[in-house]
Amino acid sequence: MKTKLLISMIILAVVLAAGAGRAAVVVVADFGASGQQVYTGTYGGSPSSWVEVSGNAGFNASGASFGLGSGLTLTFDTDYGLWNPNDGTDPANDQALLGSMLYAGGGFGVPATVQFSVSGFTAAQYVVFDFVGSAQWGATVNTDSSGDVLVPQGIAGGSFTTVASGLTGSTSYSTVMTEGDHVGEGNLAGMRIVVYDSEGEFQAGVAPEPSSLALILCGATLTLARRRRRGERA
């Protein structure tokens, strides 16, 4: 009986490890004015394939669109602001992400509320929107009317803040940003979108990764095997 259990656990661990390569689509965007260094690091565990969302320093008119990859498009529904106060000299350094930003309020005629939409999803997909504030300030963000979330000031070695999770049933989702932890201006340095093709994939995405679970099972298998050998020697 114990031998059969050991074999079953080993098979399950191998299957899970083999499936570890399957993952959701992850898109990451670096906000900033033209001339910014486009980030190439892996902030918050993200992939390094960052897409530049840029424009004039200061005021930008509504209607601009940017391809994000994987069939997704970001379009600004309102006027918006972009700035590069200090995005460093090394594109792999977190400062290249955090030192430039999309902003609402803050001068140059930029409105206090900025709205943009991301389209190109299928209605069956499940979507997560994460954001990070700039090294200067953060912002209050609301995606798909899911509620206001304070995205704090971004820090090197930090992580994203999830604003909306499990969005489904639509091909486009809108995000509204306003002032956050600084009165009069809201800043966002970057955005991460995670796309799952089904509810099952989304639910699995919040559980331990297959590779991690496989390691856990392998460890449990080895422990059980050692205990069995000890029992045989006793």
N, C-alpha and C positions, 0 to 999 in steps of 0.2 A: 504494500500500500504506500509506504513512504517512498519507495523507488519510483513508483508511478507518479507521485506528486512532484518529485524532483524533476523527472523528465518533462512533465507538463509545464512546470515553471520555467525550465530552460527554453523550451520551445516558444513560450509566450514572450520571453525576454528577447529572443532572437527575432521574432516577428516584429515586435515593437521597435527594435533597433533598426531593422531594415526599413521601416516606414518613417524613420526620423527625418528623412530628407524632404518629405512632403510638408509644405508650409503654406500659409496664407500669402497673398500678395501684399507687399509693404511698399508704400510710396512715401518719400520724404521730400519736403520743400524747404528751401533756405530763402527767407525774405530779406530784401535789402535793396538799396538804390544801385543803379548801374555803376559798375566799377568795383563792386564788392568782391571779396574773395569767396568763391563758392566753396562751402564746407565739404571736406572729403573724409571726415572722421565718422565714428560710429556712436554718436551721442545716444545715451539711454539704450544701448544695444541695437540701434538701428543699422540698416545696411548703409554702405558708404556712397551709394549712387544718388546723391542729392540733386534735386532739380532747382535751378535758379528761378525765383520769381522776383523780378526787378523792374525798375523804371526810373523816372526822374527823382532826384533828391528833393524831397518836399512833396508838393501837391501833384497828384495824378488823377486824371479824369476817369469816370466810370466807363465800363465797357471793355476794358483790356482783358484778354484771355491768355492763358498759359497752359501748354500741354504738360501734364505731370507724368506721363507714361502709363502703361497698362490700360490705355483707352480713356483715361480720366482727364478732364479739363477744368481748370479753375477760372472763373469769370468774376470780375468785380462788379457788383450790382450798384455800388455807390462810389463816389470819389474816395480816394484813400491817400495815405502818405507813406513814403519810404525814406530811410535814412541809414547812414553808415558812420556813426560816431567813432568807432574803433573796432574794426574787425581783424586786427592783428596782421601778421606777415606770413603765418604758416597756415595753409588751408586745412591741414589735418588737426590743428589745435582747436579746441572748443570755442575759443574766442572768435574764430572765423564764422561760427554760427551765431553766437550770442551777441557779438559786437555790431550787428546790423539788424534792421527790423522793419516790419510793417507797423504803422502807427495810426491811431485814431486820436483826434484832437491835437493839441500841441503846436498849433500855428500853421502858417502858410496856407490858410484857408481850408485845411483838412477838417472834415466834419467830426463831431464828437462820437458819432456812431458810424462804423464802417461795416459793410456787409459784402460777403462774397459767397459764391455757390460753387460746388464741385459736382460735375455731371459725368455721366458715362458708366454708371453702375447698372446692374440688372436688378429688377424688383425682387429677385430671389436671393440676392446676396445679403450678407450681414456685415455691417461696416462699423469700424471704431475710429473716432477722431481724437487724436492727442495733440497737445500744443506745448510749447515751451516759451517763456517770456524772454526778453532780451536781458543783457547784463545790466541794463539801465533800470527798466521797470517791467512789470507784468501787465496783465489785462483781465477784464471780465469777459468771458466768452460764453456764447450760447449757440449750440448747433442743433438745428432741427427742432427748435423750441423745447429742448429737453431740460431746460433750466440753466440759470446763470451759474458759472463755475469760475472761481478766481484762479487764474493761472499766475503763479508768483514769478518774481524776478528769476531769470535763469542763472544758474551757477555752473562753473566748470565741473565736470564729473557728475553732474546731476541727472535728472530724469524728466520725462514728459509728464504732463498732467492730462489724464483722460477726461474729456469733456462730454463725450457721448459714446455709448457702447451698445452694440447690437441693433443698430438702425437697419431697418429692412422695409421692403414694400415700395420703394421709390427708386427712380433713376438719377435723382439729383437731391443734394442736401445743402442747405444754406447755413452759414455761420455769421453771427453778429458779434462784433467786439466793441467794447467801450473802455473807459478808464478802469484801472484795477487798483493796485496798491499805491498809485501816485495820482493825486487829484489833478484832473484836467487832461491826462494823456494815458492811453493804453498802448502797450508794446507787445508784439509777438515776433520772436526770432525765427521760429520754425514750426512746421506742422508735420505730423505723421498720420497716414491713413492706412489702416489694416483692413483688408477685404477678404472675407470668407465666402466661399461659394455656396455654403449650405448652413442650416442651423446646427447640424451635427458637427461640422468643422469649427463653427464658432464656439460651441460648447466645449469641444476638445481643446480649443485654443486657450481656455482659462484653466484647464487642468494641467498637471505636470506634463512637460514635453515628453514625447515617446522615448527619446534617448535617455532622459532623466529617469523615467519610470522603468526603463529596461535596466539601468544601473541598480536601481532599488531592488528590482526582482532578482537580479544576479547576486546582489549582496545577500538577500534573504535566502537564496538557494544555497550559497556557499555556507552560510551560518547553519542552515538546517543539515547540510551534509556533514559538517564538522561535528555537530551534536550527535548525529547518527553514528559516526565512526567512534566517538567516545563511548557511546552506549554499547557498541559491539565489543570494545576492549574491556569494559567493566565486567 
